[in-house]
Amino acid sequence: MKLLLKNFLFVILFPAASYCQNTCFKMQWLQSPGKYSKEIEKRFVTDFTPVFTPATSPDFVILENGYAKSTIKNKGSWNGVSNDYFVDTITFIYTDYPKNINFWLTNYHALLANRLIELFKLDPSLNNDSIVFKILLQTSCNSDAEARKMFHGIAIHESPIQVASDSSKVPENILKTDTAYTPKIQNTDAANLAAIRKINSFIAGNGGITDSVVYKVFARHPEWTKSLVIMDWTGSMYPYGAQAVLWHSLNLKKSGIRYFVFFNDGNMEKKKKIGRTRGIYFEKAENINKIIALLNKVKARGNGGDPEENDLEAVIKGIQKYPDFKEVILIADNNSCMRDFCLYQEINVPVKIILCGTYTGINPQYINLAYKTKGSIHTMEDDISDFYNRTQSDATFMIDELEYRFNRKRDLFEYTSKTEKSDPHYCEPFYKKKHCKCEKNQN
């Protein structure tokens, strides 16, 4: 009888309006968190930080629960979604102590479910699958006493809805700072629409799109029908790589993308060896929600740490993982060198390179990768694939107003003018690596 009464009160406390949206968490899950723990956990992305300090988080509305508590202490801090804003991320802050959740003072899944219940009582509209839900674990605590002193609660992040030139709101909250970037959301089901909104929220939370090169390259190449997409997932590259996921989501029926590979240059490890840098993650393109969860996971594991990246190790591991591809597409940072360029000898298929950030010219190292693998370079406006033909002449040539030449002695392309060591395109040290071999293991 008590259980029936509890369920009845729960329904009364949640207005009917909360069911008129695409909810992220079903009420039956939250009422039986032990039974539905996997379903609940799948909706979250986990991140880590030494200490979360509410006072230094002005972009969030902070709701406090307290250690091992679920009731929201400061409900008045939340006044609903602000005008011209949308909620893109909700983060639940815990301490990572004890390390094993089975030894927590309060059952982890019950505590999380109760905090969700309290949040949705406060505002049912927050139970929305267009929002990215995160768990943030604070790691700088080694005892119960230390954990009790740290913050425990919920952080709600809002982003502005971009206003288009005709003064109408952009309905799917895409930050269109690149005025030529105009993706259209056509007929799609509710689940995919929710995924699209999550991707847009991710892009908005990582600086928006100022250069839509990735989206445009995929849009002009419908002949790519079974693609293995390898993307640099470090630092400033997040909005670029996310464009590939967004394009795929908006064009599910005609998209040729079959596999995604993300690499973050070693999960922030300091000692890195050619072919063994790691930080490489894989997912099939058929499940958008898994891809979204993975891109957040890879970001949480590390953002690079070094100017140079392990592009070719990721290409090789991707080929090993998904050998039935037709095209290998590398989304690369033009302003970073490839630390493992010497691994090109292990790649026996053309690599199509979508270059991001080519404002100061194309980095010759990527021209050389395209040349060595008989691949191509793709920029905002151009598709360049005739590098082999350019080796048959001593003449210099121009790309985007910069002059290049082929050095026959080195069998490499280079700028006609000397590159300074301070230039991000100075990649000379990475042409001469020894002991250059890629490990066969996947991660």
Number of C-alpha atoms within 10 A of each C-alpha: 6 7 8 9 9 11 15 11 11 15 11 9 13 17 14 10 9 17 14 9 15 16 18 17 18 13 17 11 16 22 17 13 22 15 13 15 17 12 14 19 16 12 17 18 19 17 18 17 14 13 17 20 9 17 8 8 12 9 11 18 16 20 23 21 20 17 17 18 16 21 18 17 13 11 14 10 11 14 10 12 16 12 8 12 14 17 21 25 21 20 21 22 25 24 28 20 21 15 11 8 13 11 11 14 12 14 14 17 21 17 15 23 22 18 21 21 22 17 20 18 17 18 17 20 20 24 22 20 20 25 24 25 24 21 18 25 20 21 17 16 18 13 10 13 9 12 20 15 12 19 19 25 24 25 20 19 22 19 20 15 19 20 16 14 9 7 8 9 14 15 12 17 21 24 24 20 15 13 13 11 17 12 14 10 13 9 10 15 8 12 13 17 20 22 24 26 21 24 28 24 25 23 22 21 17 15 13 19 22 15 21 22 24 24 22 21 19 20 16 10 11 11 12 17 15 16 20 27 26 29 28 26 30 23 15 15 18 23 24 28 24 23 22 24 24 22 20 23 22 21 18 16 9 12 21 21 25 20 21 24 27 27 29 28 29 24 20 17 15 11 8 14 16 21 23 21 26 24 24 26 20 22 19 15 23 15 12 22 18 14 22 19 18 19 26 19 15 20 19 16 18 19 22 23 16 15 13 18 26 28 27 25 31 31 27 21 24 25 18 13 15 17 10 12 16 15 21 22 24 23 24 24 27 23 21 20 26 24 26 26 24 20 23 21 12 15 15 11 15 18 22 23 27 24 23 23 20 16 9 12 16 22 23 20 23 24 20 22 25 23 24 20 17 17 23 22 23 22 19 17 10 11 14 16 16 14 19 14 9 15 17 10 10 11 10 12 14 10 11 11 9 13 14 18 20 23 14 12 6 9 12 18 22 19 20 14 10 8 14 9 10 7 10 15 21 18 19 11 9 16 15 10 13 9 10 18 17 19 15 11 10 17 14
